């Protein structure tokens, strides 16, 4: 393969990986914030 073809292929793979990571971050953000920062429960007597 020519160098230009390799750059195009790896560039495309990089863009796909970045898009998937962005989508996964958008989906996972609300779930992870609930796990990491639970709402404080205060019990009154």
N, C-alpha and C positions, 0 to 999 in steps of 0.2 A: 504494500500500500504506500501511496505517496504520503508525504508529511502533511500535506493539506487535508487529505482525507482523514488521517488520524486525529488531527486537531478538531475537525468538524465532528467526528464521532465522539470524542471525549468531551467536547463542549456540549453536545446534545445530551450525553449521559449526565453531565454535571447540572445542566438546567433541569432535567427530569428529577434528579435527586434533590435539588433545592426546592422544587415545587412540591414534592412529596413531603419534605421536612416542614415546609411552611404549612401545608394542609394538616399534617399531624400535630403541629404546634397549636394551630387554631382549635382543633378538636380537643386536644389534651389539656389546654390551659384551664378551662373551668373545672375539670375533674381534679387536676393537680392542686389548684388553689384550695379546694375543699379539703384535700388530704393534708396539705402542708400547713394551712392556716385555719384550723377548725374554729367555729364561732364559740366564744366563751359563754359557758352556761353558769349563771349566778343563781344560787338557791337562797331564797329569803326564808327566814323562820318567823 
